[in-house]
Amino acid sequence: MSDFNLTRRSVLSGAALLLASTALPTIGLAQEPQKGGRLTVAADSEPRNLNPAIVASNGVFFISSKIVEPLAEADYDGKDGLSPRLAVSWEGSEDGKSVTFKLREGVTWHDGKPFSSADVAFSALQIWKPLQNLGRVVFKDLEAVETPDEHTAVFKFARPTPFQLIRNALPALTSVVPRHIYENGKIEENPANTAPIGTGPFKFAEHKAGQYYRLEKNTAYWGKNEPNLDEIVYQVLPDRSAAANALEAEEIQLAAFSAVPLADLDRISKVPGLKVVTKGYEGLTYQLVVEINHRRKELADVKVRQAIAHAIDKDFVVKTIFLGYAETASGPVPKNDKQFYTADVPAYTFDVAKANALLDEAGYKAGADGKRFKLKLLPAPYFNETKQFGDYLRQALAAIGIDAELVNNDSAAHIKAVYTDHAFDLAVGPPVFRGDPAISTTILAQSGIPDGVPFSNQGGYKSADIDGIIAKAAETLDATARTDLYKAFQKKVVEDLPFINVADWTFISVASDKVGNIADNPRWAVSNWSDTWLAK
């Protein structure tokens, strides 16, 4: 039986019960990892599906990455930015039609059964390709997985597929699940989707709705002398201010994914015993994007789109909405991506006079009331920052004579309105850049995307040039040539503005000084935490 009894009430009242030790100077901690202990973490949501092989999203990874492992993980210093997990090596063929994975030996599932290449083959063909939200694109041409032995998996593709793409997709898109658990019955309805069984350093122990998830140490983990922690508990705290209070009361030791409001960071950074950590999210860059419905006559005119771009003061947005915890965007690839980013794109400086002149040139003169035309503006409800930017954008558009009606919906209604019904003129979206434009970025500009696909081109934009670049990159095997194509993609997108990139942001962690090995890889919050430790 678990002795975990932290209640939501105790967390919410924690601010009034600050321990005296939080007022004392921080004591220097030994750098040698310590064993044991329970790490209690703030969680602002409760994913209905905890299977990352099906739902490749940060909310799922945050919990499940400690349980279910991918073939490789992102790494600051590793070759090609990767470090091995369930695969120890990977090699692509010259013709681009196969990738060979050598798998880790001596790995067992949490139920004691041995891990093998059959599990990888099953996961790839039965889940990643047909069911996964992102894998459907990356593995669309995967036709077979050969398993010549228990520790070799050879992916066979019907068409040449860039090894660079497959390699870049490994951390986010290759979570492996046990075939023996999933092979009978409907995969989407398997009980293991809510109580996952993996090979990771922690086992799923229990979930109490509205209260917590609890993970316990996997004593048979393949990692030598890992994990360090005995337990991880995710305390459900949807209210961000509650997370800050709980940290100060020492009732939790970690709040990741900016669970502490940006406005509180300056104050909380001065609290003895707490640290603010800005690293560990470089592989999870969120992008603040103005999505545009090109079916609207005015918005189909590139001069109007350019005018809107000139009306946005990106520096103001970064300083005021993100309080400096973001960076202005120049295009569809964030500046922190060393592999694909290029600065060689047009710039739209903040210039209201230029914006007004462009609208005049486009034939949309201001009326006697100063207004040119009306638009419907839908900000995504997922983050405070996207909602705040919606308010700002309405004012910025008013300054150039565009009357924007704000429509605020909940998450389900927003997704339906924008991505299924196309009932918007402008929308504010936060897509995620996941290390390769083909995984999550080209879909924002590519034509022909079916209705109902979130964070995709549902604005009706179509460009033969951009579609051609995307198609060419999809079959280009040479990594340098493929990178050059995506640089051309960026330039063309910024020239034509199918959407407008405003800012790029990652998240902030706040943790107790007692927590060791934080942010040691670019996807740390959604990695396995096997080497994370807690000082006694």
One Martini backbone bead per residue (centre of mass of N, CA, C, O) as a GRO file, in nm:
protein
  536
    1MET     BB    1   0.097   0.036   0.020
    2SER     BB    2   0.044   0.359  -0.002
    3ASP     BB    3   0.143   0.676   0.174
    4PHE     BB    4  -0.020   0.858  -0.005
    5ASN     BB    5  -0.184   1.185   0.125
    6LEU     BB    6  -0.196   1.416  -0.066
    7THR     BB    7  -0.399   1.686  -0.083
    8ARG     BB    8  -0.557   1.944  -0.228
    9ARG     BB    9  -0.607   2.102   0.029
   10SER     BB   10  -0.312   2.112   0.128
   11VAL     BB   11  -0.205   2.265  -0.114
   12LEU     BB   12  -0.397   2.518  -0.109
   13SER     BB   13  -0.292   2.577   0.204
   14GLY     BB   14   0.026   2.608   0.191
   15ALA     BB   15   0.087   2.917   0.210
   16ALA     BB   16   0.015   2.910   0.535
   17LEU     BB   17   0.261   2.664   0.576
   18LEU     BB   18   0.540   2.757   0.584
   19LEU     BB   19   0.843   2.663   0.617
   20ALA     BB   20   1.115   2.777   0.780
   21SER     BB   21   1.334   2.675   0.571
   22THR     BB   22   1.264   2.881   0.334
   23ALA     BB   23   1.432   3.120   0.498
   24LEU     BB   24   1.687   2.980   0.442
   25PRO     BB   25   1.974   2.915   0.337
   26THR     BB   26   2.121   2.751   0.098
   27ILE     BB   27   2.242   2.434   0.086
   28GLY     BB   28   2.492   2.263  -0.017
   29LEU     BB   29   2.496   2.006  -0.249
   30ALA     BB   30   2.557   1.709  -0.337
   31GLN     BB   31   2.651   1.574  -0.656
   32GLU     BB   32   2.587   1.306  -0.564
   33PRO     BB   33   2.370   1.085  -0.614
   34GLN     BB   34   2.072   0.995  -0.465
   35LYS     BB   35   1.876   0.760  -0.295
   36GLY     BB   36   1.556   0.791  -0.320
   37GLY     BB   37   1.241   0.894  -0.293
   38ARG     BB   38   0.989   1.152  -0.347
   39LEU     BB   39   0.858   1.300  -0.634
   40THR     BB   40   0.673   1.601  -0.649
   41VAL     BB   41   0.436   1.700  -0.904
   42ALA     BB   42   0.297   1.913  -1.118
   43ALA     BB   43  -0.041   1.884  -1.262
   44ASP     BB   44  -0.274   2.037  -1.506
   45SER     BB   45  -0.357   1.740  -1.605
   46GLU     BB   46  -0.570   1.453  -1.742
   47PRO     BB   47  -0.506   1.214  -1.934
   48ARG     BB   48  -0.694   0.972  -2.097
   49ASN     BB   49  -0.428   0.896  -2.258
   50LEU     BB   50  -0.110   0.707  -2.186
   51ASN     BB   51  -0.031   0.648  -2.494
   52PRO     BB   52   0.244   0.755  -2.685
   53ALA     BB   53   0.195   0.583  -2.948
   54ILE     BB   54  -0.075   0.743  -3.006
   55VAL     BB   55  -0.013   1.009  -2.816
   56ALA     BB   56   0.190   1.268  -2.932
   57SER     BB   57   0.225   1.442  -2.631
   58ASN     BB   58   0.314   1.629  -2.365
   59GLY     BB   59   0.095   1.539  -2.160
   60VAL     BB   60   0.174   1.237  -2.190
   61PHE     BB   61   0.485   1.235  -2.164
   62PHE     BB   62   0.519   1.350  -1.876
   63ILE     BB   63   0.437   1.061  -1.767
   64SER     BB   64   0.505   0.815  -1.979
   65SER     BB   65   0.824   0.845  -2.018
   66LYS     BB   66   0.882   0.672  -1.751
   67ILE     BB   67   0.751   0.398  -1.882
   68VAL     BB   68   0.769   0.463  -2.193
   69GLU     BB   69   0.991   0.392  -2.457
   70PRO     BB   70   1.210   0.484  -2.689
   71LEU     BB   71   1.466   0.442  -2.912
   72ALA     BB   72   1.524   0.758  -2.863
   73GLU     BB   73   1.694   1.052  -2.741
   74ALA     BB   74   1.756   1.351  -2.664
   75ASP     BB   75   2.077   1.542  -2.707
   76TYR     BB   76   2.321   1.770  -2.662
   77ASP     BB   77   2.593   1.563  -2.739
   78GLY     BB   78   2.496   1.375  -2.935
   79LYS     BB   79   2.465   1.216  -3.210
   80ASP     BB   80   2.238   1.398  -3.376
   81GLY     BB   81   2.097   1.457  -3.091
   82LEU     BB   82   2.141   1.158  -2.960
   83SER     BB   83   2.025   0.880  -2.752
   84PRO     BB   84   1.999   0.581  -2.631
   85ARG     BB   85   1.759   0.325  -2.574
   86LEU     BB   86   1.613   0.066  -2.721
   87ALA     BB   87   1.826   0.168  -2.905
   88VAL     BB   88   2.183   0.154  -3.004
   89SER     BB   89   2.122   0.164  -3.321
   90TRP     BB   90   2.128   0.340  -3.654
   91GLU     BB   91   2.064   0.266  -4.014
   92GLY     BB   92   2.076   0.381  -4.339
   93SER     BB   93   2.014   0.345  -4.657
   94GLU     BB   94   2.099   0.460  -4.969
   95ASP     BB   95   1.789   0.429  -5.088
   96GLY     BB   96   1.576   0.491  -4.842
   97LYS     BB   97   1.424   0.182  -4.772
   98SER     BB   98   1.600   0.153  -4.498
   99VAL     BB   99   1.611   0.069  -4.135
  100THR     BB  100   1.851  -0.021  -3.885
  101PHE     BB  101   1.794  -0.178  -3.567
  102LYS     BB  102   1.963  -0.200  -3.267
  103LEU     BB  103   1.887  -0.366  -2.976
  104ARG     BB  104   1.841  -0.395  -2.655
  105GLU     BB  105   1.960  -0.594  -2.410
  106GLY     BB  106   1.801  -0.707  -2.118
  107VAL     BB  107   1.494  -0.638  -2.156
  108THR     BB  108   1.198  -0.565  -1.963
  109TRP     BB  109   0.896  -0.578  -1.877
  110HIS     BB  110   0.690  -0.506  -1.609
  111ASP     BB  111   0.582  -0.824  -1.633
  112GLY     BB  112   0.871  -0.985  -1.730
  113LYS     BB  113   0.883  -0.973  -2.019
  114PRO     BB  114   1.049  -0.977  -2.308
  115PHE     BB  115   1.218  -0.773  -2.511
  116SER     BB  116   1.162  -0.713  -2.873
  117SER     BB  117   1.132  -0.682  -3.214
  118ALA     BB  118   0.826  -0.747  -3.211
  119ASP     BB  119   0.744  -0.484  -3.062
  120VAL     BB  120   0.841  -0.286  -3.277
  121ALA     BB  121   0.678  -0.390  -3.516
  122PHE     BB  122   0.401  -0.353  -3.391
  123SER     BB  123   0.413  -0.053  -3.322
  124ALA     BB  124   0.466   0.052  -3.612
  125LEU     BB  125   0.225  -0.098  -3.778
  126GLN     BB  126  -0.026  -0.073  -3.554
  127ILE     BB  127   0.032   0.243  -3.454
  128TRP     BB  128   0.207   0.467  -3.579
  129LYS     BB  129   0.086   0.459  -3.866
  130PRO     BB  130  -0.245   0.439  -3.812
  131LEU     BB  131  -0.278   0.614  -3.512
  132GLN     BB  132  -0.081   0.831  -3.495
  133ASN     BB  133  -0.079   1.169  -3.519
  134LEU     BB  134   0.232   1.177  -3.648
  135GLY     BB  135   0.305   0.892  -3.777
  136ARG     BB  136   0.125   0.906  -4.034
  137VAL     BB  137   0.347   1.071  -4.183
  138VAL     BB  138   0.633   0.941  -4.134
  139PHE     BB  139   0.501   0.621  -4.179
  140LYS     BB  140   0.338   0.596  -4.456
  141ASP     BB  141   0.574   0.403  -4.617
  142LEU     BB  142   0.549   0.174  -4.427
  143GLU     BB  143   0.546  -0.194  -4.500
  144ALA     BB  144   0.782  -0.315  -4.306
  145VAL     BB  145   0.915  -0.542  -4.039
  146GLU     BB  146   1.207  -0.688  -3.985
  147THR     BB  147   1.310  -0.998  -3.777
  148PRO     BB  148   1.597  -1.176  -3.768
  149ASP     BB  149   1.597  -1.095  -3.461
  150GLU     BB  150   1.544  -0.994  -3.130
  151HIS     BB  151   1.772  -0.731  -3.197
  152THR     BB  152   1.628  -0.674  -3.489
  153ALA     BB  153   1.514  -0.391  -3.695
  154VAL     BB  154   1.366  -0.361  -4.028
  155PHE     BB  155   1.280  -0.093  -4.210
  156LYS     BB  156   1.032  -0.079  -4.473
  157PHE     BB  157   1.001   0.113  -4.772
  158ALA     BB  158   0.821   0.198  -5.057
  159ARG     BB  159   0.980   0.466  -5.032
  160PRO     BB  160   1.190   0.701  -5.023
  161THR     BB  161   1.332   0.788  -4.697
  162PRO     BB  162   1.453   1.005  -4.491
  163PHE     BB  163   1.674   0.954  -4.240
  164GLN     BB  164   1.658   1.227  -4.103
  165LEU     BB  165   1.359   1.200  -4.026
  166ILE     BB  166   1.365   0.941  -3.859
  167ARG     BB  167   1.574   1.039  -3.658
  168ASN     BB  168   1.412   1.296  -3.558
  169ALA     BB  169   1.156   1.107  -3.459
  170LEU     BB  170   1.241   0.919  -3.224
  171PRO     BB  171   1.160   1.060  -2.952
  172ALA     BB  172   0.836   1.116  -3.024
  173LEU     BB  173   0.747   0.844  -3.232
  174THR     BB  174   0.887   0.560  -3.065
  175SER     BB  175   0.698   0.424  -2.875
  176VAL     BB  176   0.708   0.118  -2.697
  177VAL     BB  177   0.497  -0.164  -2.697
  178PRO     BB  178   0.344  -0.455  -2.597
  179ARG     BB  179   0.232  -0.709  -2.783
  180HIS     BB  180   0.101  -0.904  -2.562
  181ILE     BB  181  -0.109  -0.672  -2.477
  182TYR     BB  182  -0.221  -0.569  -2.788
  183GLU     BB  183  -0.295  -0.813  -2.999
  184ASN     BB  184  -0.571  -0.821  -2.843
  185GLY     BB  185  -0.786  -0.637  -2.973
  186LYS     BB  186  -0.851  -0.307  -2.934
  187ILE     BB  187  -0.622  -0.071  -2.902
  188GLU     BB  188  -0.799   0.183  -2.811
  189GLU     BB  189  -0.929  -0.020  -2.560
  190ASN     BB  190  -0.692  -0.067  -2.387
  191PRO     BB  191  -0.607  -0.064  -2.053
  192ALA     BB  192  -0.301   0.033  -2.104
  193ASN     BB  193  -0.377   0.334  -2.175
  194THR     BB  194  -0.422   0.393  -1.844
  195ALA     BB  195  -0.204   0.141  -1.762
  196PRO     BB  196   0.098   0.130  -1.834
  197ILE     BB  197   0.337  -0.082  -2.012
  198GLY     BB  198   0.691  -0.102  -1.979
  199THR     BB  199   1.065  -0.027  -1.967
  200GLY     BB  200   1.101   0.176  -1.762
  201PRO     BB  201   1.203   0.317  -1.450
  202PHE     BB  202   0.883   0.322  -1.427
  203LYS     BB  203   0.581   0.235  -1.274
  204PHE     BB  204   0.259   0.193  -1.277
  205ALA     BB  205   0.032   0.232  -0.998
  206GLU     BB  206  -0.168   0.505  -0.982
  207HIS     BB  207  -0.509   0.657  -1.008
  208LYS     BB  208  -0.664   0.962  -0.889
  209ALA     BB  209  -0.910   1.139  -0.960
  210GLY     BB  210  -0.816   1.475  -0.909
  211GLN     BB  211  -0.518   1.407  -0.770
  212TYR     BB  212  -0.327   1.145  -0.887
  213TYR     BB  213  -0.013   1.013  -0.986
  214ARG     BB  214   0.167   0.693  -0.953
  215LEU     BB  215   0.510   0.606  -0.942
  216GLU     BB  216   0.739   0.326  -0.953
  217LYS     BB  217   1.005   0.152  -0.916
  218ASN     BB  218   1.222  -0.025  -1.139
  219THR     BB  219   1.420  -0.291  -1.037
  220ALA     BB  220   1.460  -0.403  -1.362
  221TYR     BB  221   1.626  -0.198  -1.491
  222TRP     BB  222   1.867  -0.153  -1.742
  223GLY     BB  223   1.983   0.070  -1.587
  224LYS     BB  224   2.249   0.139  -1.415
  225ASN     BB  225   2.149   0.221  -1.103
  226GLU     BB  226   1.847   0.249  -1.205
  227PRO     BB  227   1.677   0.448  -1.042
  228ASN     BB  228   1.685   0.686  -0.785
  229LEU     BB  229   1.397   0.685  -0.742
  230ASP     BB  230   1.102   0.555  -0.596
  231GLU     BB  231   0.909   0.809  -0.671
  232ILE     BB  232   0.628   0.949  -0.862
  233VAL     BB  233   0.421   1.242  -0.818
  234TYR     BB  234   0.118   1.366  -0.965
  235GLN     BB  235  -0.024   1.663  -0.889
  236VAL     BB  236  -0.337   1.790  -0.926
  237LEU     BB  237  -0.302   2.142  -1.062
  238PRO     BB  238  -0.474   2.362  -1.249
  239ASP     BB  239  -0.378   2.586  -1.062
  240ARG     BB  240  -0.102   2.780  -1.076
  241SER     BB  241  -0.099   2.906  -0.791
  242ALA     BB  242  -0.086   2.632  -0.645
  243ALA     BB  243   0.201   2.558  -0.732
  244ALA     BB  244   0.346   2.788  -0.594
  245ASN     BB  245   0.249   2.727  -0.307
  246ALA     BB  246   0.358   2.433  -0.291
  247LEU     BB  247   0.655   2.505  -0.320
  248GLU     BB  248   0.676   2.695  -0.071
  249ALA     BB  249   0.560   2.448   0.120
  250GLU     BB  250   0.702   2.175   0.029
  251GLU     BB  251   0.483   1.973  -0.128
  252ILE     BB  252   0.659   2.028  -0.372
  253GLN     BB  253   0.951   2.003  -0.615
  254LEU     BB  254   0.786   2.040  -0.903
  255ALA     BB  255   0.741   2.276  -1.189
  256ALA     BB  256   0.644   2.235  -1.502
  257PHE     BB  257   0.538   2.387  -1.780
  258SER     BB  258   0.469   2.662  -1.647
  259ALA     BB  259   0.296   2.628  -1.375
  260VAL     BB  260   0.421   2.890  -1.315
  261PRO     BB  261   0.363   3.195  -1.346
  262LEU     BB  262   0.537   3.439  -1.498
  263ALA     BB  263   0.464   3.666  -1.285
  264ASP     BB  264   0.610   3.481  -1.040
  265LEU     BB  265   0.918   3.435  -1.100
  266ASP     BB  266   1.067   3.664  -0.964
  267ARG     BB  267   0.974   3.600  -0.679
  268ILE     BB  268   1.045   3.287  -0.665
  269SER     BB  269   1.356   3.321  -0.721
  270LYS     BB  270   1.388   3.443  -0.408
  271VAL     BB  271   1.334   3.173  -0.285
  272PRO     BB  272   1.453   2.979  -0.068
  273GLY     BB  273   1.517   2.662  -0.231
  274LEU     BB  274   1.470   2.781  -0.519
  275LYS     BB  275   1.448   2.718  -0.883
  276VAL     BB  276   1.503   2.851  -1.209
  277VAL     BB  277   1.444   2.673  -1.523
  278THR     BB  278   1.517   2.712  -1.886
  279LYS     BB  279   1.587   2.438  -1.949
  280GLY     BB  280   1.468   2.137  -2.137
  281TYR     BB  281   1.287   2.260  -2.421
  282GLU     BB  282   1.417   2.277  -2.713
  283GLY     BB  283   1.239   2.020  -2.831
  284LEU     BB  284   0.958   2.217  -2.743
  285THR     BB  285   0.865   2.438  -2.949
  286TYR     BB  286   0.662   2.704  -2.936
  287GLN     BB  287   0.415   2.867  -3.156
  288LEU     BB  288   0.310   3.184  -3.246
  289VAL     BB  289   0.012   3.185  -3.449
  290VAL     BB  290  -0.141   3.319  -3.739
  291GLU     BB  291  -0.429   3.215  -3.864
  292ILE     BB  292  -0.560   3.182  -4.208
  293ASN     BB  293  -0.848   3.253  -4.407
  294HIS     BB  294  -0.844   3.228  -4.760
  295ARG     BB  295  -1.156   3.248  -4.822
  296ARG     BB  296  -1.118   3.529  -4.759
  297LYS     BB  297  -1.083   3.783  -4.969
  298GLU     BB  298  -0.891   3.971  -4.814
  299LEU     BB  299  -0.686   3.732  -4.718
  300ALA     BB  300  -0.599   3.649  -5.019
  301ASP     BB  301  -0.431   3.905  -4.991
  302VAL     BB  302  -0.101   3.970  -4.944
  303LYS     BB  303  -0.122   4.267  -4.849
  304VAL     BB  304  -0.295   4.208  -4.603
  305ARG     BB  305  -0.098   4.016  -4.464
  306GLN     BB  306   0.131   4.220  -4.447
  307ALA     BB  307  -0.019   4.427  -4.278
  308ILE     BB  308  -0.056   4.248  -4.030
  309ALA     BB  309   0.245   4.202  -3.980
  310HIS     BB  310   0.312   4.514  -3.939
  311ALA     BB  311   0.101   4.543  -3.684
  312ILE     BB  312   0.306   4.363  -3.525
  313ASP     BB  313   0.464   4.374  -3.205
  314LYS     BB  314   0.690   4.150  -3.113
  315ASP     BB  315   0.842   4.280  -2.880
  316PHE     BB  316   0.593   4.337  -2.709
  317VAL     BB  317   0.496   4.048  -2.680
  318VAL     BB  318   0.748   3.937  -2.535
  319LYS     BB  319   0.756   4.150  -2.296
  320THR     BB  320   0.438   4.141  -2.205
  321ILE     BB  321   0.328   3.844  -2.235
  322PHE     BB  322   0.622   3.681  -2.179
  323LEU     BB  323   0.830   3.844  -2.004
  324GLY     BB  324   1.087   3.739  -2.196
  325TYR     BB  325   0.995   3.415  -2.238
  326ALA     BB  326   1.098   3.474  -2.546
  327GLU     BB  327   1.094   3.488  -2.915
  328THR     BB  328   1.119   3.618  -3.196
  329ALA     BB  329   0.986   3.556  -3.510
  330SER     BB  330   1.076   3.481  -3.865
  331GLY     BB  331   0.941   3.185  -3.883
  332PRO     BB  332   0.869   2.830  -3.905
  333VAL     BB  333   1.158   2.827  -3.771
  334PRO     BB  334   1.334   2.824  -3.506
  335LYS     BB  335   1.627   2.966  -3.384
  336ASN     BB  336   1.712   2.699  -3.203
  337ASP     BB  337   1.752   2.556  -3.484
  338LYS     BB  338   2.048   2.441  -3.624
  339GLN     BB  339   1.960   2.273  -3.880
  340PHE     BB  340   1.714   2.468  -4.034
  341TYR     BB  341   1.767   2.751  -3.980
  342THR     BB  342   1.687   3.080  -4.128
  343ALA     BB  343   1.746   3.439  -4.189
  344ASP     BB  344   1.662   3.423  -4.507
  345VAL     BB  345   1.414   3.646  -4.469
  346PRO     BB  346   1.167   3.833  -4.453
  347ALA     BB  347   1.076   4.151  -4.303
  348TYR     BB  348   0.825   4.268  -4.049
  349THR     BB  349   0.804   4.551  -3.936
  350PHE     BB  350   0.691   4.771  -3.718
  351ASP     BB  351   0.429   4.940  -3.929
  352VAL     BB  352   0.150   5.122  -3.954
  353ALA     BB  353   0.187   5.286  -4.211
  354LYS     BB  354   0.248   5.046  -4.396
  355ALA     BB  355  -0.013   4.895  -4.343
  356ASN     BB  356  -0.205   5.113  -4.449
  357ALA     BB  357  -0.086   5.129  -4.736
  358LEU     BB  358  -0.148   4.836  -4.818
  359LEU     BB  359  -0.457   4.857  -4.787
  360ASP     BB  360  -0.492   5.076  -4.995
  361GLU     BB  361  -0.367   4.916  -5.234
  362ALA     BB  362  -0.591   4.681  -5.202
  363GLY     BB  363  -0.877   4.861  -5.166
  364TYR     BB  364  -0.909   4.924  -4.834
  365LYS     BB  365  -1.070   5.170  -4.735
  366ALA     BB  366  -1.148   5.393  -4.511
  367GLY     BB  367  -1.397   5.497  -4.342
  368ALA     BB  368  -1.549   5.733  -4.152
  369ASP     BB  369  -1.489   5.528  -3.897
  370GLY     BB  370  -1.198   5.381  -3.987
  371LYS     BB  371  -1.312   5.131  -4.133
  372ARG     BB  372  -1.274   4.848  -4.353
  373PHE     BB  373  -1.319   4.565  -4.191
  374LYS     BB  374  -1.431   4.247  -4.082
  375LEU     BB  375  -1.345   4.005  -3.820
  376LYS     BB  376  -1.280   3.674  -3.702
  377LEU     BB  377  -1.138   3.598  -3.373
  378LEU     BB  378  -0.953   3.294  -3.261
  379PRO     BB  379  -0.832   3.207  -2.965
  380ALA     BB  380  -0.657   2.992  -2.807
  381PRO     BB  381  -0.722   2.827  -2.480
  382TYR     BB  382  -0.452   2.683  -2.361
  383PHE     BB  383  -0.325   2.973  -2.303
  384ASN     BB  384  -0.275   3.275  -2.176
  385GLU     BB  385  -0.104   3.385  -2.417
  386THR     BB  386  -0.311   3.337  -2.647
  387LYS     BB  387  -0.532   3.513  -2.523
  388GLN     BB  388  -0.370   3.776  -2.496
  389PHE     BB  389  -0.301   3.801  -2.796
  390GLY     BB  390  -0.589   3.837  -2.893
  391ASP     BB  391  -0.626   4.113  -2.761
  392TYR     BB  392  -0.390   4.251  -2.902
  393LEU     BB  393  -0.472   4.199  -3.200
  394ARG     BB  394  -0.729   4.360  -3.197
  395GLN     BB  395  -0.581   4.631  -3.149
  396ALA     BB  396  -0.386   4.621  -3.391
  397LEU     BB  397  -0.614   4.615  -3.607
  398ALA     BB  398  -0.757   4.879  -3.527
  399ALA     BB  399  -0.506   5.063  -3.614
  400ILE     BB  400  -0.586   4.959  -3.937
  401GLY     BB  401  -0.917   4.919  -3.962
  402ILE     BB  402  -0.970   4.639  -3.820
  403ASP     BB  403  -1.255   4.456  -3.720
  404ALA     BB  404  -1.232   4.247  -3.439
  405GLU     BB  405  -1.393   3.956  -3.336
  406LEU     BB  406  -1.408   3.798  -3.042
  407VAL     BB  407  -1.373   3.431  -3.001
  408ASN     BB  408  -1.440   3.234  -2.716
  409ASN     BB  409  -1.334   2.902  -2.659
  410ASP     BB  410  -1.314   2.600  -2.606
  411SER     BB  411  -1.128   2.348  -2.712
  412ALA     BB  412  -1.340   2.191  -2.878
  413ALA     BB  413  -1.467   2.438  -3.025
  414HIS     BB  414  -1.210   2.542  -3.155
  415ILE     BB  415  -1.131   2.298  -3.325
  416LYS     BB  416  -1.393   2.286  -3.487
  417ALA     BB  417  -1.398   2.575  -3.605
  418VAL     BB  418  -1.111   2.565  -3.746
  419TYR     BB  419  -1.058   2.239  -3.846
  420THR     BB  420  -1.367   2.185  -3.964
  421ASP     BB  421  -1.557   2.455  -4.021
  422HIS     BB  422  -1.405   2.729  -4.082
  423ALA     BB  423  -1.507   2.950  -3.841
  424PHE     BB  424  -1.290   3.178  -3.959
  425ASP     BB  425  -1.029   3.420  -4.010
  426LEU     BB  426  -0.876   3.429  -3.736
  427ALA     BB  427  -0.610   3.261  -3.554
  428VAL     BB  428  -0.469   3.128  -3.251
  429GLY     BB  429  -0.171   2.933  -3.245
  430PRO     BB  430   0.030   2.639  -3.081
  431PRO     BB  431   0.252   2.501  -3.227
  432VAL     BB  432   0.499   2.237  -3.260
  433PHE     BB  433   0.841   2.203  -3.269
  434ARG     BB  434   1.007   1.867  -3.355
  435GLY     BB  435   1.301   1.897  -3.531
  436ASP     BB  436   1.108   1.877  -3.800
  437PRO     BB  437   0.916   1.996  -4.053
  438ALA     BB  438   0.765   1.718  -4.127
  439ILE     BB  439   0.620   1.671  -3.848
  440SER     BB  440   0.478   1.996  -3.779
  441THR     BB  441   0.498   2.233  -4.024
  442THR     BB  442   0.412   2.181  -4.324
  443ILE     BB  443   0.103   2.141  -4.248
  444LEU     BB  444   0.045   2.459  -4.239
  445ALA     BB  445   0.084   2.480  -4.582
  446GLN     BB  446  -0.033   2.238  -4.691
  447SER     BB  447  -0.228   2.100  -4.916
  448GLY     BB  448  -0.501   1.868  -4.864
  449ILE     BB  449  -0.597   1.864  -4.582
  450PRO     BB  450  -0.801   1.724  -4.390
  451ASP     BB  451  -1.056   1.759  -4.214
  452GLY     BB  452  -0.983   1.781  -3.855
  453VAL     BB  453  -0.679   1.870  -3.842
  454PRO     BB  454  -0.483   1.971  -3.620
  455PHE     BB  455  -0.251   2.189  -3.692
  456SER     BB  456  -0.345   2.289  -3.988
  457ASN     BB  457  -0.436   2.353  -4.317
  458GLN     BB  458  -0.763   2.527  -4.286
  459GLY     BB  459  -0.744   2.800  -4.490
  460GLY     BB  460  -0.704   2.724  -4.810
  461TYR     BB  461  -0.419   2.716  -4.884
  462LYS     BB  462  -0.233   2.752  -5.208
  463SER     BB  463   0.095   2.624  -5.326
  464ALA     BB  464   0.293   2.500  -5.565
  465ASP     BB  465   0.568   2.570  -5.448
  466ILE     BB  466   0.535   2.457  -5.160
  467ASP     BB  467   0.440   2.175  -5.235
  468GLY     BB  468   0.699   2.110  -5.396
  469ILE     BB  469   0.901   2.130  -5.163
  470ILE     BB  470   0.772   1.917  -4.981
  471ALA     BB  471   0.790   1.681  -5.184
  472LYS     BB  472   1.096   1.691  -5.230
  473ALA     BB  473   1.184   1.651  -4.930
  474ALA     BB  474   1.042   1.364  -4.898
  475GLU     BB  475   1.274   1.241  -5.131
  476THR     BB  476   1.530   1.352  -4.991
  477LEU     BB  477   1.832   1.203  -4.879
  478ASP     BB  478   2.004   1.438  -4.859
  479ALA     BB  479   2.061   1.635  -4.592
  480THR     BB  480   2.155   1.902  -4.718
  481ALA     BB  481   1.934   1.926  -4.936
  482ARG     BB  482   1.697   1.915  -4.739
  483THR     BB  483   1.770   2.163  -4.575
  484ASP     BB  484   1.758   2.362  -4.815
  485LEU     BB  485   1.457   2.324  -4.871
  486TYR     BB  486   1.365   2.434  -4.588
  487LYS     BB  487   1.480   2.715  -4.640
  488ALA     BB  488   1.297   2.772  -4.883
  489PHE     BB  489   1.035   2.738  -4.731
  490GLN     BB  490   1.068   2.974  -4.537
  491LYS     BB  491   1.087   3.200  -4.747
  492LYS     BB  492   0.812   3.149  -4.884
  493VAL     BB  493   0.632   3.180  -4.637
  494VAL     BB  494   0.717   3.477  -4.568
  495GLU     BB  495   0.631   3.597  -4.837
  496ASP     BB  496   0.314   3.475  -4.836
  497LEU     BB  497   0.162   3.419  -4.569
  498PRO     BB  498  -0.030   3.175  -4.463
  499PHE     BB  499   0.116   3.259  -4.201
  500ILE     BB  500   0.204   3.403  -3.870
  501ASN     BB  501   0.498   3.449  -3.706
  502VAL     BB  502   0.574   3.575  -3.374
  503ALA     BB  503   0.660   3.340  -3.156
  504ASP     BB  504   0.895   3.173  -2.938
  505TRP     BB  505   0.846   2.903  -2.693
  506THR     BB  506   0.917   2.791  -2.382
  507PHE     BB  507   0.976   2.662  -2.073
  508ILE     BB  508   0.938   2.643  -1.713
  509SER     BB  509   1.116   2.561  -1.420
  510VAL     BB  510   1.037   2.473  -1.078
  511ALA     BB  511   1.263   2.401  -0.804
  512SER     BB  512   1.415   2.234  -0.585
  513ASP     BB  513   1.739   2.209  -0.467
  514LYS     BB  514   1.702   1.887  -0.421
  515VAL     BB  515   1.699   1.863  -0.728
  516GLY     BB  516   1.854   1.647  -0.955
  517ASN     BB  517   1.893   1.646  -1.279
  518ILE     BB  518   1.810   1.904  -1.457
  519ALA     BB  519   1.802   1.964  -1.784
  520ASP     BB  520   1.989   1.725  -1.960
  521ASN     BB  521   1.777   1.772  -2.199
  522PRO     BB  522   1.566   1.891  -2.464
  523ARG     BB  523   1.333   1.672  -2.316
  524TRP     BB  524   1.316   1.643  -2.006
  525ALA     BB  525   1.010   1.649  -1.920
  526VAL     BB  526   0.978   1.391  -2.151
  527SER     BB  527   1.157   1.205  -2.001
  528ASN     BB  528   1.271   0.944  -1.771
  529TRP     BB  529   1.436   1.024  -1.499
  530SER     BB  530   1.661   0.814  -1.406
  531ASP     BB  531   1.883   1.049  -1.290
  532THR     BB  532   1.702   1.160  -1.094
  533TRP     BB  533   1.720   1.340  -0.777
  534LEU     BB  534   1.696   1.340  -0.404
  535ALA     BB  535   1.754   1.513  -0.139
  536LYS     BB  536   1.753   1.467   0.219
   0.00000   0.00000   0.00000
